[in-house]
Amino acid sequence: GHDPVREVEVDEQAWLPAAVAALDLLDLLHDRPDRIRPCAHPDCILWFFDTSRNGTRRWCSMAACGNRAKAQRHYSRVRDAG
């Protein structure tokens, strides 16, 4: 049994990464729709594929949005305490 092979053909080679990414997204939406979710940061428009073991990731990037959210919570506590 041969596995089917998907070949991506594009008119402009520059479109190949975008085409492959779109097809990968469609695969993920089909196979693991529960793992595709929007970033929890209110100012972020990105979605991400949750690769964490327990499926509880909230941020598109811990370094960016996760730390911003933590910093905002800290700032709110400091401001409210004063």
C-alpha positions in Angstrom: 0.0 0.0 0.0 1.4 3.3 -1.1 0.5 6.3 1.0 -0.9 9.2 -1.0 1.5 12.1 -1.5 0.3 15.6 -1.6 2.3 17.8 -4.0 1.7 21.5 -3.9 2.0 23.4 -7.1 2.0 27.2 -7.2 2.3 29.7 -10.1 4.8 31.8 -8.1 7.4 30.0 -6.0 7.1 32.7 -3.4 3.6 31.5 -2.6 4.7 28.0 -1.8 5.2 28.5 2.0 1.8 30.1 2.4 0.1 27.4 0.4 1.8 24.7 2.5 0.9 26.5 5.7 -2.7 26.8 4.6 -2.9 23.0 3.8 -1.3 22.2 7.2 -3.9 24.4 8.9 -6.7 22.5 7.1 -5.2 19.2 8.3 -5.0 20.4 11.9 -8.5 21.8 11.8 -9.6 18.3 10.6 -7.4 16.2 13.0 -7.1 18.3 16.1 -9.7 21.2 16.1 -9.7 21.3 19.9 -6.0 22.4 19.8 -6.4 25.4 17.6 -7.5 28.5 19.6 -7.1 32.2 19.8 -4.4 33.8 22.0 -5.9 34.8 25.4 -4.3 38.3 25.3 -7.0 40.8 24.6 -4.8 42.9 22.3 -3.6 39.9 20.3 -5.3 38.7 17.1 -3.2 35.5 16.6 -4.3 31.9 16.8 -2.0 29.1 17.6 -1.8 25.3 17.7 -1.5 24.1 21.3 1.3 21.6 21.5 1.4 21.4 25.3 1.0 17.9 26.7 -2.2 18.7 28.7 -3.7 21.2 26.1 -3.9 24.2 28.4 -1.7 26.7 26.6 -3.3 30.2 26.5 -0.8 32.5 24.7 0.4 32.5 21.1 3.8 33.2 22.7 4.7 32.9 26.3 7.6 35.4 25.8 5.4 38.0 24.2 1.7 37.8 25.2 2.1 35.6 28.3 4.7 37.9 29.9 2.7 41.0 28.9 -0.3 39.6 30.7 1.7 38.8 33.8 3.2 42.3 33.8 -0.2 43.9 33.5 -1.5 41.9 36.4 1.5 42.8 38.5 1.1 46.5 37.6 -2.6 46.4 38.5 -1.8 44.9 41.9 0.9 47.4 42.6 -1.3 50.3 41.5 -4.3 49.1 43.5 -2.2 48.5 46.6 -0.9 52.1 46.6 
